[in-house]
Amino acid sequence: MNKLELLNKENTLNEPIEDHKLVIYQSLVRHFGNKNTTNKYYGSIEENGVGKFNDYSEKALAELQDLGVTHMWYTGVLEHATMTDYSAYGIAVDDPDVVKGRAGSPYAIKDYYDVNPDFAVEVPNRMREFEQLIARTHQADMQVLIDFVPNHVARSYSSDEKPADVRDLGADDHTDVAFASANDFYYLPNQALQVPPGYNPGGDAFQSPAKDGQFSEFPAKVTGNNVFSASPSKDDWFETIKLNYGVDIQQQHAAHFEPIPPLWYKMRDILLFWANKGVDGFRCDMVEMIPVEFWSWVVQEVKQEYPKIIFIGEAYNKNEYANFYEVGKFDYLYDKVGLYDTLKTLVRHEDHAGVQGIQDVWRREVAGYSSKMLRFLENHDEQRFASPDFGGDAWRVVPAMVVTATLSSSPVMIYSGQEVGEPGAGNAGFSGEDGRTTIFDYWGVPQHQKWMNNGAFDGAQLNDSYRHLRAFYRKLLHLVRNEKAISSGGFYDLMPAQHGNSMMSRRVYAYLRYTEDERLLIVNNFEHQEQQFSILLPADVVDAFHLAQEDLQFTDILTGMEFSIANFESELPLRIPGNQSVILKF
């Protein structure tokens, strides 16, 4: 019997131990290389600038690979609706009344077969420039992820770059019926679309002949967030239209999957198109709004040709995780409503927030799938950690980030600028000032720009604190890949053994990660003040690792600090500063 079998199974992850420790770096192309620091409210592309595919230089990618990144998620790649005029290049102008922000939402796709002209140095050469970015990323020993947005498209959707044999979305629809399984869209017969009243596209300074509070759409199509009304509100996804996968939503979600709806084939072919260009995986938007039967079919279809391609699902209903893994065949799903939400309450010291919430996540909410849940503290939808709405102080990230990265062998993600403490300050336009970095408007990311240093990508403009913060991220991300106890080892929760320990705060969390040959004690202090206490290692741990009466040497592999304990029995005295963690190898 080995040591893993001797440990109390109630305190361990009862699931296969597999290495899924991808390190994903989400980067909105629009932001990454933008050196312009103007940041004018509702500024145009000329005023506020925009990043390009070519800004991901060999130097930039080498620095990200050195940070520990294994996968680059290039966000906003596909062409989407915008208020910027590219008609000189044969690209139809979008009506601003159905566009959110001067740049437009990267999730209102205008052409699934084209890339955003904003990101090209030479607009006619835009696809070639993206293909070159894919090649540079692979040469830097990283893989490429892009968004797949299957639930909705821009109201102006029309593909002018689709292959010759592809029928455009809606081209064969019967628009006089609300639902037909062969239709690509849902319709509101005999009704014209009404643009939300009071919407001021682009702000007062933006002028356009098409800015008239109207958009010609008859019959009206159903809005992307399942709004069956010809008059969606400003709070709806009014700039998008819902795609039809053969589900009659208004008739108790009746499924019509035989024969397979035409849209299924169209979406499969879109995925294959990008896989053929060298894309290694897809972050799939709002997967729960699409029938799981489609995912089961399409993932297997794509993997027949590209077996190593990965599918990451943006999911929020923990009751459906098993369905989307077992039936939908996803490789990974978001752990947002579980670990992310729990850590946010801890960081914010919300009433009654304690580490019990973390235990609830791994014991119940993601039971059986912990190693396949994508963990993060930031992405484009969420508030920046350093914003006043979340952590406030960027350095308070340490315990939350250590738990995010080391709780299991699951993938971990950071969002461009997070590693240098970007707070997401400023009102860019459509989204207002909400602690997020805008995805709707042209904008520079100040902390990221300091690291970028006008294209040198050497962090020379960062102050010492933020250089050290980035060094912390680099250290942690390398550890999670290189330490087998974290990437493919077992997990043991030490908190049940601390019951009755009056010195232990309810905001301190301790656990073991281990293999047959390696053991790590990870302790995270979410309190703002230093905590001094003793950790009790329970008898099964002491016995399994033969610790009794041993002289133990401990090394904090985050900082290099070392200490020893002679003739160890069961308790380990510790002193951990506020908002800090230790990863003790012993």
C-alpha positions in Angstrom: 0.0 0.0 0.0 1.5 3.4 -1.0 1.2 6.6 0.9 -1.6 7.9 -1.3 -3.8 5.0 -0.2 -3.1 5.6 3.5 -4.4 9.1 3.5 -8.0 9.9 4.7 -10.0 10.0 1.5 -12.6 12.4 3.0 -9.9 15.1 2.8 -8.7 14.4 -0.7 -9.9 14.9 -4.3 -11.5 11.6 -5.2 -10.8 11.8 -8.9 -8.1 10.8 -11.4 -4.8 12.7 -10.9 -3.9 14.1 -14.3 -1.7 16.9 -15.5 -4.0 19.6 -17.0 -1.8 22.5 -15.9 -2.1 24.7 -18.9 -1.1 28.4 -18.3 -3.3 30.6 -20.4 -2.7 34.2 -21.0 -5.8 36.1 -22.2 -4.9 39.1 -24.3 -7.3 41.4 -26.1 -5.5 42.2 -29.3 -6.9 45.7 -29.4 -5.2 46.5 -26.1 -1.9 44.5 -26.1 0.2 46.6 -28.5 -1.5 49.9 -28.1 1.1 52.5 -27.1 -1.3 55.5 -27.3 -1.9 56.9 -23.8 -4.6 59.5 -24.7 -7.5 57.5 -23.4 -10.2 60.0 -24.5 -13.8 59.2 -23.5 -15.3 57.5 -26.6 -12.1 58.2 -28.5 -11.8 57.1 -32.1 -9.2 54.7 -33.3 -7.1 57.7 -34.5 -7.4 59.4 -31.1 -6.9 56.5 -28.7 -5.0 54.0 -30.9 -5.2 50.3 -31.2 -3.0 47.2 -31.0 -2.0 45.2 -34.0 -1.2 41.5 -34.6 2.3 42.5 -35.4 2.7 44.0 -31.9 3.1 40.4 -30.6 6.7 40.5 -31.7 9.2 37.7 -31.1 10.5 39.6 -28.1 6.9 40.1 -26.7 6.1 36.4 -27.1 9.5 35.3 -25.7 8.8 37.4 -22.5 5.3 35.8 -22.2 6.7 32.3 -22.6 9.3 33.2 -20.0 6.5 34.3 -17.7 5.3 30.7 -17.8 2.6 30.9 -20.4 1.8 27.8 -22.5 -1.3 29.1 -24.3 -2.1 32.5 -25.8 -5.8 33.3 -25.9 -6.0 36.0 -28.5 -9.3 37.7 -27.8 -11.4 39.7 -30.4 -9.7 38.2 -33.4 -12.7 37.6 -35.6 -14.2 40.5 -37.5 -17.0 42.2 -35.5 -19.3 45.2 -35.9 -17.6 48.5 -35.3 -18.1 52.3 -35.7 -14.8 52.5 -37.6 -15.3 53.0 -41.3 -13.4 50.5 -43.5 -15.5 51.0 -46.6 -12.4 52.0 -48.6 -11.3 48.4 -48.3 -14.6 47.0 -49.5 -15.9 46.3 -46.0 -19.5 47.4 -45.4 -20.0 50.1 -42.8 -21.9 49.1 -39.7 -24.9 51.0 -38.5 -23.8 52.6 -35.2 -27.3 52.3 -33.7 -26.6 48.5 -33.3 -23.0 48.7 -32.2 -21.8 49.0 -28.6 -18.8 51.3 -28.2 -16.6 53.0 -30.8 -14.6 49.8 -31.4 -17.6 47.5 -31.0 -18.0 44.3 -29.0 -15.7 41.5 -30.0 -18.7 39.2 -29.3 -20.8 40.7 -32.0 -19.3 38.8 -34.9 -19.7 40.2 -38.4 -17.9 37.6 -40.4 -16.8 34.2 -39.0 -14.3 33.8 -41.8 -12.5 37.1 -41.4 -10.3 38.9 -38.9 -10.7 42.3 -37.4 -9.3 44.9 -39.8 -8.4 47.1 -36.8 -5.5 44.7 -36.0 -3.8 44.8 -39.4 -0.9 47.1 -40.4 -2.1 46.6 -44.0 -5.9 45.9 -44.0 -6.0 43.9 -47.2 -3.3 41.7 -45.7 -5.1 41.2 -42.4 -5.5 37.4 -42.6 -1.9 36.9 -43.6 -0.8 39.0 -40.6 -2.9 36.8 -38.3 -1.4 33.6 -39.8 2.0 35.0 -39.2 1.1 35.6 -35.5 0.0 32.0 -35.2 3.4 30.9 -36.6 5.3 33.3 -34.3 3.4 31.9 -31.3 4.2 28.3 -32.2 7.8 29.3 -32.7 7.8 30.7 -29.2 6.7 27.3 -27.9 3.1 28.3 -27.1 -0.2 27.3 -28.5 -3.0 29.5 -29.9 -6.6 29.9 -28.6 -9.3 32.1 -30.1 -12.9 32.7 -29.3 -15.7 30.7 -30.9 -18.9 32.7 -30.5 -21.8 30.3 -31.4 -24.9 31.8 -29.8 -25.2 35.1 -31.6 -23.8 37.3 -34.3 -23.9 41.0 -35.1 -27.2 42.3 -36.6 -25.1 43.3 -39.6 -23.6 39.8 -40.1 -22.6 39.1 -43.7 -19.5 37.2 -44.6 -17.6 38.6 -47.5 -14.6 36.3 -46.9 -16.4 33.0 -46.7 -15.2 30.1 -49.0 -17.0 30.0 -52.3 -19.0 26.9 -51.4 -20.4 28.3 -48.1 -23.9 29.5 -47.8 -24.2 32.6 -45.6 -26.1 32.6 -42.3 -29.8 33.2 -43.0 -29.5 33.0 -46.8 -31.9 30.1 -47.0 -34.2 31.0 -44.1 -38.0 31.2 -44.3 -38.5 34.5 -42.6 -42.3 34.4 -42.5 -42.2 31.9 -39.6 -41.0 32.4 -36.0 -39.2 29.0 -35.9 -38.1 26.4 -38.4 -35.4 23.9 -37.6 -33.8 24.6 -41.0 -33.6 28.3 -40.3 -30.3 29.8 -39.0 -32.2 32.6 -37.1 -35.4 33.1 -35.1 -37.9 35.6 -36.4 -40.6 37.9 -35.2 -42.9 37.9 -38.3 -44.6 41.1 -39.4 -42.6 43.2 -36.9 -39.8 45.6 -37.5 -36.9 46.0 -35.1 -37.0 49.0 -32.8 -33.6 50.3 -31.6 -33.6 50.9 -27.9 -34.7 54.5 -27.2 -32.2 56.8 -25.6 -29.1 55.0 -26.9 -26.4 57.5 -27.9 -23.9 55.5 -30.0 -20.4 56.7 -29.7 -21.3 59.5 -27.3 -22.2 63.1 -28.2 -19.0 63.7 -30.2 -19.6 60.8 -32.6 -21.4 61.9 -35.7 -22.6 59.7 -38.6 -25.4 59.9 -41.1 -26.5 56.5 -40.0 -26.8 57.6 -36.3 -30.5 58.2 -36.5 -32.0 55.8 -33.9 -33.1 53.3 -36.5 -31.9 50.1 -38.0 -33.7 48.4 -40.9 -34.5 44.8 -40.0 -37.8 43.3 -41.1 -38.9 41.0 -39.9 -37.1 41.5 -36.7 -34.8 38.8 -35.5 -34.6 37.6 -31.9 -32.0 39.2 -29.8 -28.9 37.2 -28.7 -29.9 36.9 -25.0 -33.1 35.1 -26.0 -35.3 38.3 -26.0 -38.3 37.5 -28.2 -39.2 41.1 -28.7 -38.9 43.5 -31.6 -38.0 46.2 -29.0 -35.0 45.0 -27.0 -33.8 47.3 -24.2 -30.4 48.9 -23.8 -29.6 46.3 -21.1 -30.2 43.5 -23.6 -27.6 42.2 -26.1 -29.5 44.3 -28.6 -26.6 44.5 -31.0 -26.8 40.7 -31.6 -29.1 38.2 -33.1 -29.7 34.7 -31.7 -28.7 31.6 -33.7 -31.0 28.7 -34.1 -29.7 25.2 -33.4 -33.0 23.5 -33.8 -34.5 24.3 -30.4 -38.0 25.8 -30.4 -37.5 28.0 -27.4 -41.0 29.3 -27.2 -42.4 25.8 -27.3 -40.9 24.4 -24.1 -37.5 24.2 -25.8 -38.6 21.4 -28.0 -35.6 19.9 -29.8 -35.6 19.3 -33.6 -32.3 17.6 -34.2 -33.3 15.1 -36.9 -32.3 15.8 -39.5 -29.3 17.7 -38.2 -30.0 21.5 -38.6 -28.0 23.2 -41.3 -26.5 25.6 -38.8 -24.6 22.7 -37.1 -22.7 22.0 -40.3 -22.0 25.7 -40.8 -20.5 26.0 -37.3 -18.5 22.8 -37.7 -17.0 24.1 -40.9 -16.1 27.5 -39.2 -14.2 25.6 -36.5 -12.4 23.4 -39.1 -11.5 26.6 -41.1 -9.6 28.0 -38.1 -8.1 24.7 -37.0 -6.7 24.4 -40.5 -4.9 27.7 -40.0 -3.1 26.3 -36.9 -5.4 27.4 -34.1 -4.9 24.9 -31.3 -8.1 25.5 -29.3 -11.3 27.5 -28.8 -12.7 29.3 -25.8 -16.4 28.8 -26.5 -18.7 31.7 -25.5 -21.8 31.1 -23.4 -21.9 27.3 -24.0 -25.0 26.8 -21.9 -27.1 28.8 -24.3 -26.4 26.1 -27.0 -27.8 22.6 -26.8 -25.4 20.1 -25.4 -26.2 17.7 -28.2 -24.6 20.1 -30.6 -21.4 20.3 -28.6 -21.3 16.5 -28.4 -21.6 16.3 -32.1 -19.3 19.1 -33.2 -16.4 18.5 -30.7 -16.2 14.9 -31.9 -16.4 16.0 -35.6 -13.6 18.5 -35.2 -11.4 16.1 -33.1 -11.7 13.5 -35.8 -9.5 15.7 -37.9 -7.6 17.5 -35.1 -7.4 15.2 -32.1 -5.3 17.5 -30.0 -7.5 20.6 -30.3 -9.0 21.8 -27.1 -12.4 23.2 -26.2 -12.9 25.4 -23.2 -16.5 26.3 -22.3 -17.7 29.5 -20.6 -20.1 27.9 -18.2 -21.9 29.2 -15.1 -24.4 26.6 -14.1 -22.6 24.1 -11.8 -25.5 21.7 -12.0 -24.7 21.3 -15.7 -20.9 20.7 -15.4 -21.2 16.9 -15.7 -23.5 17.2 -18.7 -21.1 19.4 -20.6 -18.1 17.2 -19.8 -19.7 13.8 -20.2 -22.1 14.5 -23.1 -20.7 17.8 -24.5 -17.2 16.4 -24.5 -15.6 19.7 -23.4 -12.0 19.6 -22.2 -12.3 22.4 -19.7 -15.0 24.6 -18.2 -14.9 27.9 -16.3 -14.7 27.7 -12.5 -16.3 31.1 -12.1 -19.4 30.6 -9.9 -17.3 28.3 -7.7 -13.7 29.1 -6.9 -13.6 32.6 -8.4 -16.7 33.9 -6.6 -15.5 32.3 -3.3 -12.1 33.9 -3.5 -13.6 37.3 -4.3 -15.6 37.2 -1.1 -12.5 36.2 0.9 -10.4 39.0 -0.7 -13.1 41.5 0.0 -13.6 40.3 3.6 -17.3 40.1 3.0 -19.4 39.1 6.0 -19.1 35.5 7.0 -16.6 34.8 4.1 -14.2 32.0 5.1 -12.2 29.2 3.6 -15.2 26.8 4.1 -16.3 28.2 0.7 -13.1 26.8 -1.0 -13.8 23.4 0.6 -17.4 23.5 -0.7 -16.1 24.0 -4.2 -13.8 21.0 -4.4 -15.9 18.7 -2.3 -19.3 19.3 -4.0 -19.5 21.9 -6.7 -16.8 20.5 -9.0 -16.5 17.0 -7.5 -15.0 14.7 -10.0 -13.9 17.5 -12.4 -11.6 19.7 -10.3 -8.6 19.0 -12.5 -10.5 20.2 -15.6 -11.9 23.4 -14.2 -10.2 26.6 -15.6 -9.3 28.8 -12.7 -8.7 32.5 -12.8 -9.0 35.8 -11.0 -9.5 38.1 -14.0 -10.8 37.9 -17.5 -12.5 40.4 -19.8 -15.9 40.0 -18.2 -14.8 40.5 -14.6 -13.5 43.4 -12.6 -9.7 43.9 -12.4 -8.3 42.5 -9.2 -6.5 45.8 -8.4 -9.7 47.8 -8.9 -11.4 49.2 -5.8 -14.3 46.8 -6.5 -12.2 43.7 -5.9 -8.8 43.7 -4.1 -7.9 47.4 -4.2 -4.2 46.7 -3.6 -2.7 44.5 -6.4 -0.4 42.8 -3.8 -3.4 41.3 -2.0 -3.6 38.9 -4.9 -1.0 36.5 -3.5 -3.1 34.1 -1.5 -6.0 34.1 -4.0 -3.6 33.5 -6.9 -1.7 30.8 -5.1 -5.0 28.9 -4.4 -6.2 29.5 -8.0 -3.0 28.0 -9.3 -2.2 25.2 -6.9 -5.5 23.8 -5.6 -5.5 21.1 -8.2 -3.8 20.1 -11.4 -6.3 22.2 -13.4 -5.4 24.9 -15.9 -4.9 28.5 -14.7 -5.4 31.8 -16.6 -4.3 35.4 -16.2 -5.6 38.4 -18.1 -3.1 40.7 -19.8 -2.2 43.5 -17.3 -3.1 41.5 -14.2 0.5 40.5 -13.6 1.5 44.2 -13.4 -1.5 45.3 -11.2 -3.7 47.0 -13.8 -6.7 48.5 -11.9 -9.0 49.1 -14.9 -9.6 52.8 -14.0 -11.2 55.3 -16.3 -14.4 55.8 -18.2 -13.7 54.7 -21.8 -17.3 55.1 -23.1 -20.0 52.5 -23.5 -19.3 50.4 -20.4 -18.6 53.4 -18.1 -16.2 53.1 -15.1 -16.8 49.7 -13.6 -13.4 48.3 -12.6 -13.0 46.5 -15.9 -10.9 47.2 -18.9 -13.3 48.1 -21.7 -13.9 45.6 -24.4 -16.1 48.1 -26.3 -13.9 51.1 -26.9 -10.4 52.0 -28.1 -8.3 52.2 -25.0 -4.8 52.0 -23.7 -4.0 49.8 -20.6 -1.6 52.0 -18.5 0.1 49.4 -16.4 0.5 47.1 -19.3 1.9 50.0 -21.4 4.6 50.5 -18.7 5.6 46.9 -19.0 5.4 47.1 -22.8 7.8 50.2 -22.7 7.1 51.3 -26.3 7.7 47.9 -27.7 10.8 46.9 -25.7 8.7 44.6 -23.5 11.2 44.9 -20.7 9.1 46.5 -17.9 11.4 49.4 -17.6 8.6 51.9 -16.9 7.2 49.9 -14.0 8.1 50.9 -10.5 9.8 48.4 -8.2 6.6 47.2 -6.6 5.0 46.2 -9.9 8.3 44.6 -11.2 8.3 42.5 -8.1 4.6 41.7 -8.6 5.3 40.4 -12.1 8.3 38.4 -10.7 5.8 36.8 -8.2 3.6 35.7 -11.1 6.5 34.4 -13.0 7.8 32.4 -10.0 4.3 30.9 -9.3 3.5 30.1 -12.9 6.8 28.2 -13.3 6.3 26.4 -10.1 2.9 25.1 -11.1 4.3 23.6 -14.3 7.6 22.3 -12.9 6.5 20.9 -9.5 5.0 17.5 -10.1 3.1 17.7 -6.8 1.1 20.6 -8.2 0.8 19.7 -11.8 0.0 16.0 -11.3 0.0 15.2 -7.6 -2.5 14.4 -4.9 -4.4 16.9 -2.7 -5.1 16.8 1.0 -7.1 19.3 2.9 -5.6 20.1 6.3 -8.4 22.2 7.6 -10.5 19.5 9.3 -7.5 18.7 11.5 -7.5 22.4 12.7 -11.0 22.3 14.2 -10.7 23.7 17.7 -7.4 25.5 16.9 -8.3 28.9 18.3 -5.2 30.5 16.8 -6.3 29.7 13.3 -8.2 32.4 11.5 -11.2 31.4 9.4 -9.4 33.2 6.5 -6.4 31.0 6.5 -6.4 27.9 4.3 -3.9 25.0 4.4 -3.5 21.9 2.3 -0.9 19.5 1.0 0.0 18.7 -2.6 2.1 15.6 -3.0 3.5 12.7 -5.1 5.2 9.6 -3.9 8.5 11.5 -3.9 7.5 15.1 -3.2 5.4 16.9 -0.6 4.3 20.5 -0.4 2.5 22.3 2.4 0.6 25.3 1.1 -0.7 27.9 3.5 -2.6 31.0 2.5 -3.4 34.0 4.7 -6.3 36.1 3.4 -6.2 38.3 6.5 -4.7 41.7 6.1 -2.6 41.2 9.2 0.2 38.8 10.1 -1.0 35.5 11.5 0.9 33.4 13.9 -0.3 29.8 14.6 0.6 26.2 14.5 -0.6 23.8 11.8 -1.5 20.3 13.0 -0.6 17.5 10.6 -3.0 14.7 11.3 -1.9 11.1 12.2 -2.6 9.7 8.7 -0.4 12.3 7.1 2.4 11.8 9.7 2.2 8.1 9.2 1.9 8.1 5.4 5.0 10.4 5.0 7.0 8.8 7.9 7.4 12.2 9.6 7.3 11.1 13.3 10.5 12.0 15.2 12.1 13.2 12.0 14.3 16.3 11.6 12.5 18.2 8.9 13.9 20.9 6.6 11.4 23.3 5.1 12.0 25.6 2.0 9.4 28.1 0.9 9.8 27.7 -2.9 8.1 31.0 -3.5 10.7 33.0 -1.6 13.6 30.6 -0.9 13.3 31.1 2.9 14.5 28.0 4.8 13.9 26.7 8.3 14.1 23.4 10.1 12.3 21.5 12.9 14.1 18.9 15.0 12.4 15.8 16.1 9.0 16.7 14.5 5.9 15.3 16.2 2.7 16.8 14.7 2.6 20.6 14.9 4.3 23.1 12.7 4.6 26.7 14.0 4.2 29.4 11.3 4.2 33.1 11.0 2.7 34.4 7.7 2.4 38.1 6.8 -1.0 39.5 5.8 -2.1 38.7 2.3 0.7 36.2 1.8 1.2 32.5 1.2 3.9 29.9 1.7 4.6 26.9 -0.4 6.8 24.7 1.8 8.7 21.8 0.4 9.8 19.3 3.0 
